[in-house]
Amino acid sequence: MKYLTPLLFLVLSFPALGSDQQEYNYKAKHDGWEYTFRHREGGWHAEIGNKIGPVEVMYRYADLVTTRENRIKFTTEFYSYEDLTIEGRIEYRHFDNKESHWRYRFITEYTPHLYGPLHLYVKWQPRWSFKDDGTKFDARDQLGITYKQKTWKITPFIERKSTEGYDRKMTVTGVHAEWKL
């Protein structure tokens, strides 16, 4: 309980860091199934999925600012050692009013233990979309602190969203909250 006050301070102060947008992610895991909900200014999405062999398969429905999206995602782990995990993901993004396309991303996550229930959270995600007769690059890279308990964890984070050449497009702050049911 002695960590709860500093954690609440971090969670509540992150949106005040002058970010361009705020994002709130909620995930529940039960009997191998994963359910997620994300709210970001101007839109939301919900997902459901499970592992089939070594591949995690997820379906997403998204209600975005001006469009609707149906997405299927296939994620597999390439490497894992202690606090470092490297995955690959291929996804098909179908939109109702703009070009549908495939996208590939690497997901590198580093989560070393800091002290007590606190862990560093570093996530690097370069992404390549195959659309508009070419390849478009962007990235979502996040840094935060995770507070872990036996059946739940919460991670306030700051994200650097970038485009071609890793130029900063926007800064996003938010929270990941996860429960094992």
C-alpha positions in Angstrom: 0.0 0.0 0.0 2.9 2.4 0.5 3.4 2.5 -3.3 -0.2 3.4 -4.0 0.1 7.1 -3.3 3.1 7.7 -5.6 1.5 5.5 -8.3 -1.8 7.4 -8.1 0.2 10.7 -8.4 2.0 9.4 -11.5 -1.3 8.1 -13.1 -3.2 11.4 -12.5 -0.3 13.7 -13.5 0.7 12.1 -16.8 -2.1 13.7 -18.8 -0.9 17.1 -17.5 2.5 16.7 -19.2 1.4 18.7 -22.2 0.7 15.8 -24.5 -1.2 16.1 -27.8 -3.6 13.2 -26.8 -4.4 10.9 -23.9 -5.0 7.2 -24.2 -6.5 4.7 -21.7 -6.1 0.9 -22.2 -7.9 -1.8 -20.3 -7.1 -5.5 -20.7 -8.6 -8.6 -19.0 -7.2 -12.1 -19.4 -9.2 -15.3 -18.6 -8.8 -18.9 -19.6 -6.4 -18.0 -22.4 -8.7 -15.4 -23.8 -7.8 -11.7 -23.9 -10.2 -8.8 -24.0 -9.1 -5.2 -24.5 -10.7 -1.8 -24.7 -8.9 1.4 -25.6 -10.2 5.0 -25.5 -8.3 7.7 -27.2 -9.6 11.2 -27.9 -11.9 10.9 -30.9 -12.2 7.1 -31.0 -12.2 3.8 -29.3 -11.6 0.1 -30.1 -12.4 -3.3 -28.6 -10.5 -6.6 -29.2 -10.9 -10.3 -28.4 -8.5 -13.0 -29.1 -6.6 -16.2 -28.1 -3.5 -18.1 -28.9 -3.5 -20.8 -31.6 -0.3 -22.7 -31.1 2.5 -20.1 -31.0 0.4 -17.4 -32.7 -1.8 -14.9 -30.9 -4.9 -14.1 -33.1 -6.9 -11.0 -32.2 -9.9 -9.3 -33.8 -10.5 -5.6 -33.4 -13.4 -3.4 -34.1 -12.6 0.3 -34.0 -14.8 3.4 -34.1 -12.4 6.1 -35.1 -13.0 9.8 -35.7 -14.2 9.6 -39.3 -14.1 5.9 -40.1 -14.8 2.3 -38.9 -12.1 -0.4 -38.9 -12.2 -4.2 -38.7 -8.7 -5.6 -38.1 -7.3 -9.1 -37.7 -3.9 -9.4 -36.0 -1.4 -12.3 -35.9 1.4 -11.9 -33.3 4.3 -14.3 -32.6 7.3 -14.2 -30.3 10.7 -14.3 -31.9 12.9 -14.0 -28.9 12.5 -13.8 -25.1 15.1 -13.7 -22.4 14.5 -12.5 -18.8 13.0 -9.0 -19.2 13.3 -8.6 -23.0 10.7 -9.8 -25.5 10.8 -9.4 -29.3 7.6 -10.1 -31.3 6.4 -9.7 -34.8 2.9 -8.8 -35.9 1.1 -8.8 -39.3 -2.3 -7.3 -39.4 -5.0 -6.6 -42.0 -6.8 -3.3 -41.6 -10.2 -3.1 -43.4 -11.7 0.4 -43.4 -15.2 1.5 -44.4 -14.2 4.7 -46.3 -10.5 4.6 -47.0 -7.9 2.2 -48.4 -7.6 -1.1 -46.5 -4.1 -2.5 -46.2 -1.6 -4.8 -44.5 0.7 -3.6 -41.8 3.8 -5.2 -40.2 5.5 -4.3 -36.9 8.2 -5.3 -34.6 7.4 -5.1 -30.9 10.3 -5.0 -28.5 9.4 -4.8 -24.9 11.9 -4.4 -22.0 10.5 -4.6 -18.4 13.2 -4.9 -15.8 12.4 -4.9 -12.1 13.2 -1.6 -10.3 12.2 -1.9 -6.7 9.3 -3.7 -4.9 6.3 -3.9 -7.2 7.8 -1.3 -9.6 9.1 -2.2 -13.1 10.5 -0.1 -15.9 8.3 -0.3 -19.1 10.0 0.4 -22.5 8.2 -0.5 -25.7 9.6 0.1 -29.2 7.3 -0.5 -32.2 8.4 0.4 -35.7 5.6 -0.2 -38.2 5.3 -0.5 -42.0 2.0 -0.1 -43.8 1.7 -1.4 -47.3 -0.7 1.1 -49.0 -1.0 3.9 -51.5 1.2 1.8 -53.9 4.1 1.9 -51.5 5.3 1.4 -47.9 4.6 3.9 -45.2 6.5 4.0 -41.9 5.5 5.1 -38.5 6.3 4.1 -34.9 4.8 4.1 -31.4 7.5 4.1 -28.7 6.5 4.1 -25.1 8.2 4.7 -21.7 6.6 4.2 -18.3 6.6 2.6 -14.9 4.6 -0.5 -14.1 3.1 -1.2 -10.7 2.6 -5.0 -10.5 0.5 -7.1 -8.1 -0.4 -10.8 -8.4 -3.6 -10.4 -10.5 -3.3 -6.9 -11.9 -0.9 -4.2 -13.0 -1.1 -0.6 -14.1 1.4 1.4 -16.2 1.3 5.1 -16.8 3.3 5.9 -19.9 4.4 8.6 -22.3 4.5 7.8 -26.1 6.5 9.3 -28.9 4.5 8.7 -32.1 6.5 9.3 -35.2 6.3 9.1 -39.0 8.8 8.8 -41.9 12.4 9.3 -40.7 11.3 9.0 -37.1 10.2 12.6 -37.0 7.9 13.2 -34.0 4.3 13.4 -35.0 2.7 13.7 -31.6 3.2 12.9 -27.9 0.6 10.7 -26.2 0.3 10.1 -22.5 -1.9 7.4 -21.0 -2.4 4.3 -18.9 -2.3 0.6 -19.4 -4.4 -1.4 -16.9 -4.5 -5.2 -16.9 -6.3 -7.9 -14.9 -6.0 -11.7 -14.8 -9.4 -13.0 -13.9 
